[in-house]
Amino acid sequence: MVRLAVVGVGRIGGEVAYLASAMGIADELVLYDNAPDLLKAQVLDLRHTGLATRISTEKQEIRDADLCIFSAGLPRNPSVKTRADLLEANSAAVNECAALLRGFGGIVITVTNPMDANNYLLCKRTGIPRERCIGFGGQLDSARFAFALQNRGITGFSFVLGEHGEHQVPVFSTQSREIPVPLREEILAELRGASMDVIKGKGGTVFGPALHIINLIRMVTTDARELVICSSVLEGEYGIAGCSLGVPVRIGKEGIQSIEEWHLDNWEQEKMNEAGTFVAELYRKAIA
């Protein structure tokens, strides 16, 4: 039996709850949102599917869930230039989620932006061990990177490390040919704005995030131990500490089973260091 809690049941949270139920990944759902009309509507919509999944809206049951998806707060819209700009706007949501997760014994997956800073905040404020605090974003960035490479006829592994935002770090050193710096910077600029066309056209991203989050949940519930890019609280890996960043990890039933440290070339390591400095500064702003 898998009990999945979702804190924030808007576009992404609601879609994750639906997919987890429809795909048989979750047997029980605990849904919470501080917008009662939205919460009521999402629960009713789910019940109208006829699925047998038990649904609770009792927030005290969140502590007993196996996994909790933190997707509350304001999403990006065309007027929000970067994810980091949501730090102050979503601080109340982080505080509320941290309170709900006191005594929580499961795994939390942070989605709310700025995701990396929020993942680190939740880890520090709740005392949940770092291996059970997983930040979502690297899978989506890596998929967008693969799309950008395919459009240019470049083959190779597509992984994006670093921040889920302006300071993301596409790994070019694993490609089938040497990628010059001007082309790297061109692709990086494209990745930074990859979601905006979706946001402008339909108000927000849904399909990509929801599917990748479902895959994360599956990896945990099946003890898959698969390699994936997730934001993890770092304690010296890649020469970085005091923040959460996207790195290659193995995901299983205990959360982050291990962090892999890849050799990065000079361009990649420089970008990674910049990402660590930036996210650490966001965290300091959040607690100031």
N, C-alpha and C positions, 0 to 999 in steps of 0.2 A: 504494500500500500504506500503510495506517494502522496503526501500532502503538500500542495504548492500554495504559498501565500503570494499575493500581488498587492503591493502598496502603490496605489496610483493606477486606476483602471481606464485611463483615456485611450488614445489611439493604440499605442504600443502595448500597454499593460492589458487592455481588453483583448487585443488580438492574441497575445501570448496565452491568456487564460482560455480563450476559445480553442486555439490550436492544441494546447496541452490536453484539454478535455477531449476534443475530437479525435486526436491521434492516440488516445489511450495512455498518454505519458503520466497524467495525474489522475488519481482516483478521487481526491478531495481538493477543493479550492477554498481558500480563505481570501476574500476580497475586501479591500479597504480603500476608501477615498474620502477626502474631506468635503467633496461635493455630493451630498446625499442623493440628489435627483439623478445624477450621472450613475452613481453606484446602483441605485434601484433599477435604472433602465438597463444597465449592463447585466445585472443578475437575471432580470426578466428575459432579456434577449437570449441569454445562455439557456435558461430553463425551457424556452420555446423551441430549442433544438431537439428536445426529447432525449438528450444524452442523460445517462444515469449518474453522472458525476455529482457528488454531494457538494453543495455550495453553502458556505457560512460567511456572514458579514460581522461576526463577533471578533473584534480586533484583538482580544486577549488570546485568541487561538493562534495568532501569528507566531507566538513564542514556541508553539509546539509543531510548527511546520518543518518539513525536511529542507525546503528551499524557500527563499523569499526573494522576489523580484522587486527592486526599488526603482519604480518608474514614475514617481510622483513629481509634481512641479511643472513649471512652464517649459514648453518645448521651444525649439528655434522657430522663428518665423522670418519673413523677408526683411524685417527691420532689425533683426538681431544679427550683427555682422559675424561674430564668432561664438563658439560654445562657451568660451571663458567669460563672455559678457553676461552669462546667466548665473554667475557665482552668487551675487547678492540676492537676485530674484528668487533663487531656489534654496537659500539658506534655511528658511523656515521649514521647508519640506524635509531637508536633511535632519534638522533637529527633531522633527516629529517622528521620522523613521527611526532615528537612534533611540528615542524613548520607547517606541514599540518593540524594538529588538533587544531590550535589556533582558538578559536571561535566555536569549535565543541560542539554541544548540545546533542549528542547522547551517546551511550555506547561503550567504547573501550574494546576489548578483546585482551590481549597481549599473543602472542604465541612465539615470538622471544626469544631465549635463550641468557644469563641466564634470564629466564622469570620473576622470582620474583623480581630481582633487576630492570629489565627493566619496569615492571609494576609500581613499586614505582617511578622510574625516570619519566615516562610519567605523572603520577599523579602530581608530584611536578612541572614539567616543563610546563605543560599545564594549571594547575589550575582546571582541571576537578575534580569534587567532588569524593571522594574515593569510594562511592557506585556505581559510573559509570565506575570505572576502575577495570576490572575483569581479573585476570591472569589464563590462561589455563595450566593445567598439572595434578592437583589432580585427575581428573576423570580417566585419563590414568593410573596414578600410582596405583589408587585403583583397576582398572581392572586387572592390572598385579599382584597385591597383591592377588586378588581373585583366579587367575590362580595358583599362588604359593601355596596357601592354599589348593585348590582342589587337587593338585598333592600330597599333604601330608595327605589327608583325614580329614582335619580340617574344621569344619563348623562354620559359624558365619558371622557377618557383616564384610565387607572388605573396610576399609577406610584408606587412607594415607594422613596425614597432613604434615606440614612443607615445606621445600624447594622442588622444582621440580628438584632434583639432588642428590648429595651425602648425603645431610642432610635431606632426607625425613624421615617421622615418621609414620611407619605402626602402627595402633592401634590394639594391641593384647588383650587388656583388655575386649573387647566385644566378644571374641571367646567362643566357647562352653566348652572349658577346659583351664586350666592354661598352658600357653606357657612359658617354662623355658628360661632364658636369652640366653644360647648358641644357642637354636633353633631360637630365635628372631634375633640374630646377623647373623645367617646363612641365614635366609630369607631376611634380610635387604641387605646383600651382594649380594644376587641374584637379588633383585630389582634394585640395583644400576647399574647392568650391563644388565638389561633386554632388553634394546633396541639395544645393540651392535651387536647381531647376525643378527638382521634385517638390521642394517646399513651396516654390512660387506657383507651381501648377496645381497642387492638390492640398496644400496646407501643411504637409509634413510627411516624413518617410514612415512607412509602415511595413511593407512586405519584407524588405531586406533585414531590418533589425529584428522583427518578430521571428523569422525563420532561423536566424543565427542564434537567437536567445533560446529557442526551442532545442536547437542542436546542443547548446551548452547544458541545458537541463537533462537531455538524453545522455550526454557523456557522464554526468554525475550519477544518474539513476541506474545506469548499466555498468558503472565502473569501467568505462571505455579506455581510460588512460591514453586518449588520443592527443596528438600534438596540435595546439591551436594558439593563436595570439590572444592573450587576455591581459588586462591591466592587473598587475600584482604589486603588493606592497614590497618595495625593495629594501634590502638590508646589506648593501654592498655589491650586489650583482651588477655587472656592467660598470662598476665603479661608482654607483649611484645609491644614495640612501635618503630617507626622509620624504619619500613621495611614493605614489603608485604610478606605474607606467606599463604600457603594452610590451610584453616580452613573450618569447615562446615558452609555453608551459604544457605539462601533461595534466589532463583533467580526469579525475576519477571520483569515487564515492566520498572521499574525504575532502574534495575540492581540488586545490592545486597540489598535485602530488610532487611535482618538481619543477624547477625553473631551469631551462637550458640557456647556457651562455654561448652564443655564437661569436665567431670572429667577425668583426665588422671592419670595413675599410675606413680610411681616414675621414672621408666625407660622411659616412654613416655614423661613426662614433662621435664626430663633432655635432651632428644633428641630435644624436641621442643625449649628449651632455646638455645641449640647449633645452631639450624637452624636460630633462630632470630639473634644471634650474627654474624653468618657467612654472612647472607644476608645484614645486616646493614653495615658490613665491605665492602662488594662488592659495595654497594651504595656509600660509602665514597671514594672508589677507583675511581668510575666512575665520580665523580664530582671534584676530586682532580686536 
